[in-house]
Amino acid sequence: MAAPAAHPTETISWWREAVIYQVYPRSFADSGRDGEGDLRGVTDRLPYLVSLGVDALWLCPFYPSPQVDGGYDVSDYCDVDPRYGTLADLDALLAAAHAGGLRVIIDLVPNHCSDRHPWFTAAVAAGRGSPERARFHFRDGRGTDGAEPPTNWRSVFGGPAWTRVREPDGSPGQWYFHLFAPEQPDFDWGNPEVLAEFERILRFWLDRGVDGFRIDVSDALIKDTTWPDTADGSPVIPKGDDGGPHPIYRAFRRVLDAYPGERAAVIETGAPDDVVALFLRPDEMHLAFSFRFLKAGWSAPAARAAIEDTLAANARVGAPATWVTDNHDTPRSVTRYAADTALAGAYVPDAVAGAHLDLARGTRRARAMAVLLLSLPGAAFVYAGQELGLPNVDDLPDAVLQDPVFVRTGGEVRGRDGCRVPLPWSGDAPPFGFTADDAAPWLPMPPAWRDLTVAAQDCDPASMLALYRRLLALRRSEPSLRTGTVTWLDAGPDAVVIRRESEGGRALLVVVAMGEEPVPLPAGEVLLASTPGPLDGVLPPDSAAVLAVAS
């Protein structure tokens, strides 16, 4: 194994106020000229992330995988899929990122693996009652000859959450549980072998110099193994102290704390704020996405409630908040704000389906929300392409769609491919520098993105990219945008106005106009505004500003 890459020199709780850039490797940059992004492509583009001003990057799965669910069906947790490169490429990426002052966190997928993972193929081959099957949720079926699933539970991707196997003698056999696709069998975390294996996996990557993990489906590891039927077929998943996964995360934390350099983990959970906070106690995980903020939509009352409740819940356990508006599972925010649509559920790939889109409005609002996102205390995540103002691509041909939810729902739900279209880097036509001109990107890119490429925005001071660079520079220079207090000022139901102060920083005011009328600005120096041009004492609708004000 290569020597672990050196870490950036600043190591004191970097994660408490970091801005972390999410990279979906298949869609970021292709060095192999085959239409699919890869690790060398990410390494080649690291100077772009340094110039953007982020502190770290999060790599979505690059592990060996049949790619049934975009790499979240892992067949080997300690290697790199050849489509993305090699372990040596990953080591080179880590070294280059650390040399540029960037940390790197990677996805960990502990809820389930691929049905081609050696553990699962061994479980199917071993038969009933075997130690191999005890690593998963295998159960006998109900009804005549066990022909009916053990429960009425439904998969997140549609259809039953149980699939029947053939026994080694060829007869119809037991059923196994999968919260997602049938190709993604869930681990049984009641088996101590599972925890031991994932502790080994954590150490494998920490030894290579990885700075932390984003933990997928982190709140769903434990199932109610009395297997009760439910009224709507929803799985019963304990999340609290009574039977939930917290002992697992305490064990993970002990592994992380044994390494130097403030290694950290961020969890994905759509649970209520008070339940999310349980995962953030000092002996558990470090960060948890505020999905209430992501789902709030363009609404001042909803945004304020999400911010207040998240900050209050996290403060009770001494944890920073983690803000996010975009990721690889949700329609891009430009399109959501264009449709004036809030997100209602945990899995919302088609939240904007059929809505009327005003993309100019969506872009204005996305610019304003970027100001709010990066002006709140704690950590923040930016999804690749968010800084370019990319809209969702909702007219992809059926033939290219790869999200398993599309097939599992019979095409009723189109899925998440629209937010995973490759990034446009340069040029006037697809593939916009993402791959070789004679290669087809794995998902087609809209010709209209010619005005949204990195090259097109790089020299435009009014572009979304320029706004993000200014925002991130301002956040670095102003301690009050990263830490300190949040004081709410009353500006009516259609505006968010917060005063930010911290020890050693000057007082700042963040104003977001979320109604139909302009918002008067108080006296102060405008440091940054989402809307180009002079403000003349008022903030136009669908815009935001940061002001330095008297202490």
Backbone hydrogen bonds, N-H to C=O, Kabsch-Sander energy under -0.5 kcal/mol:
donor,donor_aa,acceptor,acceptor_aa,energy
5,A,208,R,-1.2
11,T,9,T,-0.7
13,S,11,T,-1.2
16,R,13,S,-1.7
17,E,14,W,-1.2
20,I,18,A,-0.6
20,I,380,A,-2.9
21,Y,56,A,-2.7
22,Q,20,I,-0.5
22,Q,382,V,-3.1
23,V,58,W,-3.5
24,Y,22,Q,-0.5
27,S,24,Y,-2.7
28,F,24,Y,-0.5
28,F,25,P,-0.9
29,A,25,P,-0.7
30,D,434,F,-2.5
31,S,29,A,-0.6
37,G,26,R,-2.6
38,D,29,A,-2.2
39,L,84,Y,-2.4
42,V,38,D,-1.6
43,T,39,L,-2.5
44,D,40,R,-2.7
45,R,41,G,-1.3
46,L,43,T,-1.3
48,Y,45,R,-1.0
49,L,45,R,-1.2
50,V,46,L,-2.3
51,S,47,P,-2.5
52,L,48,Y,-1.8
53,G,49,L,-1.6
54,V,49,L,-1.3
55,D,19,V,-2.6
56,A,19,V,-1.4
57,L,103,R,-2.2
58,W,21,Y,-2.6
59,L,57,L,-0.5
59,L,105,I,-2.7
60,C,23,V,-2.7
60,C,58,W,-0.6
70,G,67,Q,-0.6
72,Y,69,D,-2.2
74,V,72,Y,-0.6
75,S,64,P,-2.8
76,D,64,P,-1.0
79,D,76,D,-0.7
81,D,62,F,-3.0
84,Y,81,D,-2.4
85,G,81,D,-1.1
90,L,86,T,-1.8
91,D,87,L,-2.7
92,A,88,A,-2.3
93,L,89,D,-2.2
94,L,90,L,-2.5
95,A,91,D,-2.4
96,A,92,A,-2.5
97,A,93,L,-2.8
98,H,94,L,-2.6
99,A,95,A,-2.1
100,G,96,A,-1.5
101,G,98,H,-1.5
102,L,97,A,-3.1
103,R,55,D,-1.8
105,I,57,L,-2.8
106,I,212,G,-2.0
107,D,59,L,-1.6
108,L,214,R,-2.6
113,C,185,P,-1.8
114,S,74,V,-2.9
115,D,183,E,-1.8
117,H,114,S,-1.8
120,F,117,H,-0.7
121,T,117,H,-2.3
122,A,118,P,-2.0
123,A,119,W,-1.8
124,V,120,F,-2.4
125,A,121,T,-1.8
126,A,122,A,-1.8
127,G,123,A,-1.2
130,S,127,G,-1.4
134,A,130,S,-1.2
135,R,132,E,-1.1
136,F,133,R,-1.9
137,H,186,D,-0.9
138,F,136,F,-1.1
139,R,175,W,-2.9
142,R,148,E,-2.7
146,G,143,G,-2.0
147,A,144,T,-1.6
148,E,142,R,-2.7
154,R,233,G,-3.2
155,S,159,G,-3.1
156,V,179,L,-3.0
158,G,155,S,-1.6
161,A,153,W,-2.2
163,T,176,Y,-2.0
165,V,174,Q,-2.8
167,E,171,S,-3.1
170,G,167,E,-2.9
173,G,165,V,-2.8
175,W,139,R,-3.2
176,Y,163,T,-2.6
177,F,137,H,-1.6
178,H,161,A,-2.7
180,F,184,Q,-0.5
184,Q,181,A,-2.2
186,D,177,F,-2.2
187,F,111,N,-2.0
188,D,135,R,-2.8
189,W,187,F,-0.9
189,W,221,L,-0.6
191,N,188,D,-1.9
194,V,191,N,-1.7
195,L,191,N,-0.8
196,A,192,P,-2.2
197,E,193,E,-2.0
198,F,194,V,-2.2
199,E,195,L,-2.4
200,R,196,A,-1.7
201,I,197,E,-2.1
202,L,198,F,-2.6
203,R,199,E,-2.1
204,F,200,R,-2.2
205,W,201,I,-1.8
206,L,202,L,-2.7
207,D,203,R,-2.7
208,R,204,F,-0.7
209,G,206,L,-1.3
210,V,205,W,-2.0
211,D,104,V,-2.7
212,G,104,V,-0.7
213,F,264,A,-1.8
214,R,106,I,-2.1
215,I,213,F,-0.6
215,I,266,V,-2.8
216,D,108,L,-2.9
216,D,214,R,-0.7
218,S,215,I,-0.8
218,S,268,E,-0.9
219,D,268,E,-0.8
220,A,217,V,-1.5
224,D,236,V,-2.4
225,T,223,K,-1.2
227,W,224,D,-2.0
233,G,230,T,-0.6
237,I,235,P,-0.7
243,G,241,D,-1.5
244,G,240,G,-1.1
248,I,245,P,-1.1
249,Y,245,P,-1.3
250,R,246,H,-2.0
251,A,247,P,-1.8
252,F,248,I,-2.3
253,R,249,Y,-2.4
254,R,250,R,-1.9
255,V,251,A,-1.5
256,L,252,F,-2.4
257,D,253,R,-3.0
258,A,254,R,-0.7
258,A,255,V,-0.8
259,Y,256,L,-1.8
264,A,211,D,-1.9
266,V,213,F,-2.5
267,I,287,L,-2.3
268,E,215,I,-1.5
269,T,267,I,-0.6
275,V,272,P,-0.7
276,V,272,P,-2.6
277,A,273,D,-2.2
278,L,274,D,-0.6
278,L,275,V,-0.7
279,F,275,V,-0.7
279,F,276,V,-1.4
280,L,277,A,-1.5
281,R,278,L,-0.9
284,E,281,R,-3.1
285,M,279,F,-2.3
286,H,265,A,-1.2
287,L,265,A,-2.0
289,F,267,I,-1.7
290,S,322,T,-2.5
291,F,289,F,-1.2
294,L,290,S,-1.3
295,K,291,F,-2.4
296,A,292,R,-0.7
296,A,293,F,-0.8
297,G,294,L,-0.6
299,S,297,G,-1.6
303,A,299,S,-2.7
304,R,300,A,-2.8
305,A,301,P,-2.4
306,A,302,A,-2.3
307,I,303,A,-2.4
308,E,304,R,-3.0
309,D,305,A,-2.6
310,T,306,A,-2.0
311,L,307,I,-2.5
312,A,308,E,-2.4
313,A,309,D,-2.5
314,N,310,T,-2.5
315,A,311,L,-2.2
316,R,312,A,-1.2
317,V,314,N,-1.3
318,G,315,A,-0.9
319,A,314,N,-2.4
322,T,288,A,-0.5
323,W,379,A,-2.6
325,T,381,F,-0.5
330,T,327,N,-1.0
335,T,332,R,-0.7
336,R,332,R,-2.0
337,Y,333,S,-3.3
338,A,334,V,-1.6
339,A,335,T,-2.0
340,D,336,R,-0.6
341,T,336,R,-2.3
343,L,295,K,-0.9
348,V,346,A,-0.6
351,A,348,V,-1.2
353,A,350,D,-1.5
355,A,352,V,-2.0
358,D,338,A,-1.1
358,D,356,H,-0.5
359,L,357,L,-0.6
362,G,358,D,-2.6
363,T,359,L,-2.4
364,R,360,A,-2.1
365,R,361,R,-2.6
366,A,362,G,-2.3
367,R,363,T,-2.3
368,A,364,R,-2.1
369,M,365,R,-3.0
370,A,366,A,-1.8
371,V,367,R,-1.3
372,L,368,A,-1.7
373,L,369,M,-3.3
374,L,370,A,-2.1
375,S,372,L,-1.6
376,L,373,L,-0.7
378,G,482,R,-2.1
379,A,321,A,-2.5
380,A,18,A,-2.4
381,F,323,W,-2.3
382,V,20,I,-2.5
384,A,22,Q,-2.2
386,Q,383,Y,-3.1
388,L,385,G,-1.0
389,G,386,Q,-1.3
390,L,385,G,-2.0
393,V,418,G,-2.0
394,D,392,N,-0.8
400,V,397,P,-1.7
401,L,397,P,-0.7
401,L,398,D,-1.0
406,F,403,D,-1.6
407,V,403,D,-0.7
408,R,404,P,-2.7
409,T,405,V,-1.6
410,G,407,V,-1.7
411,G,406,F,-3.1
412,E,409,T,-1.4
414,R,412,E,-0.5
419,C,416,R,-1.7
420,R,417,D,-1.9
423,L,27,S,-2.4
425,W,423,L,-0.6
425,W,432,F,-3.1
426,S,432,F,-2.1
432,F,429,A,-2.1
434,F,431,P,-2.3
439,A,436,A,-2.1
442,W,35,G,-2.2
449,W,446,P,-1.9
450,R,447,P,-1.6
451,D,448,A,-1.0
452,L,449,W,-1.8
453,T,449,W,-0.5
454,V,424,P,-1.3
455,A,425,W,-2.5
457,Q,453,T,-2.0
458,D,454,V,-1.8
459,C,455,A,-0.7
460,D,457,Q,-1.5
463,S,460,D,-1.9
467,L,463,S,-1.9
468,Y,464,M,-2.4
469,R,465,L,-2.3
470,R,466,A,-2.4
471,L,467,L,-2.8
472,L,468,Y,-2.8
473,A,469,R,-2.0
474,L,470,R,-2.6
475,R,471,L,-2.7
476,R,472,L,-1.9
477,S,473,A,-1.8
478,E,474,L,-1.7
481,L,478,E,-2.1
482,R,479,P,-1.5
483,T,479,P,-2.3
485,T,501,E,-2.6
487,T,499,R,-2.2
489,L,497,V,-2.5
491,A,489,L,-0.6
491,A,492,G,-0.5
495,A,492,G,-0.9
496,V,512,V,-2.3
497,V,495,A,-0.5
498,I,510,V,-2.3
499,R,487,T,-3.2
500,R,498,I,-0.5
500,R,508,L,-2.7
501,E,485,T,-1.1
505,G,502,S,-2.1
508,L,500,R,-2.5
509,L,547,L,-2.9
510,V,498,I,-2.9
511,V,509,L,-0.5
511,V,545,A,-2.6
512,V,496,V,-2.7
513,A,543,S,-2.8
514,M,494,D,-2.5
514,M,512,V,-0.8
515,G,494,D,-0.5
519,V,539,L,-2.5
521,L,537,G,-2.8
525,E,548,A,-2.3
526,V,524,G,-0.6
527,L,525,E,-0.7
527,L,546,V,-2.7
528,L,546,V,-1.5
530,S,544,A,-3.0
538,V,535,L,-1.8
539,L,519,V,-3.1
542,D,513,A,-1.4
543,S,513,A,-0.9
545,A,511,V,-2.2
546,V,528,L,-2.7
547,L,509,L,-2.8
548,A,525,E,-2.7
549,V,507,A,-2.0
549,V,547,L,-0.5
